[in-house]
Structure formats: C-alpha cells, structure tokens
Amino acid sequence: MFKNWQKEKATTALVDAAEDLAEKLETGKPHVRDSHAAYAQFWGAAFLVKGQELDSISQWKPAAVARFIKATEAQIAALRKQREYDSSDGLAVWLHTARAITEPRLAPAVQDIWRLLVGVGPNADAMVDDLLHDADLPPRQPRRIPQGFDTEG
C-alpha cells in the first residue's frame, strides 16, 4: 500500500511539472516560448545526428524510452550545474515527452507544450539556425510535433 502511494505521489509530481511548463509557456513572454522551441529543436537535431529520432519516440521500445529518460535526467542536471538553463529547458521538453510515453496522464500537458512550441514566431527559427550552425549540425528542419502528441491527429 505504501509503495502504491509513493508511486502515485511521484506520478502526480511529474504531471504537475509538465502542467507547470505548459502554463509557463502559455502565459510567459514570447521570448520564453521562442527559447524553449529553439532548444527543443536543437536537441532533436543533436540526437538525430547520433541516430536517435526523437520525433518518433512514441514508437520506441519501452526499454529504450526508459534509458532515454534516465540519461536525459542526468544530462539536464549537468546542464543546470553548468548554468546552461536555456539548453536544459529545451531538453526538458523531450524529457516530458518521453515521460508521457510511460505515463499517459502527462500526455495532455505535453500536447499543450508541443502545440505552443510549434506555433512560435520566426525568432525561434533564427535562434535554432544559430544554435545548429554553432554546433556544426545539419540545417533546421520544419517544426514538427512528435508522433502521438499532435492534438489534430
């Protein structure tokens, strides 16, 4: 019984974190959305170069999603320690997305996050172009919502 309570409490915290990010993006200034969108797209490109297509994360095997979550949590912690907050925020979008694969109660908030990020203005495109160029990554691809998170589909 106690273990179930702990698991439910942890799940509730994950749902709250995803909802908080969706609310931050909804009510925040446009530059906040632009930054999250640019860095989320940057991380998508960075992982694609390593052979991991994050846009299809909903199709990954559960073990691969679990490994991604664990590695991403560690990477975000390292980025925050280095005070790379914008970069860690973009990576956190992918973390929430992966967590929503394993816990469907996060899906509505993650759908909201992606809806907001895909609708940003041209400043986000300019930002991601600079980030990709500086990291010597391939040029920007059109903005997309990861499979399974598009509210239209």
Buried (B, 14 or more C-beta within 10 A) or exposed (E): EEEEEEEEEEBEEBBEBBBEBBEBBEEBEEEBBBBBBBBBBBBBBBBBEEEBEBBEBBEBEEEBBBEBBEEBBEBBEEBBEEEBEBBBBBBBBBBBBBBBBEBEEBBBBBBBBBBBBBEBEEBBBEBBBEBBEEEEBEEBEEBEBBEBBEEEE
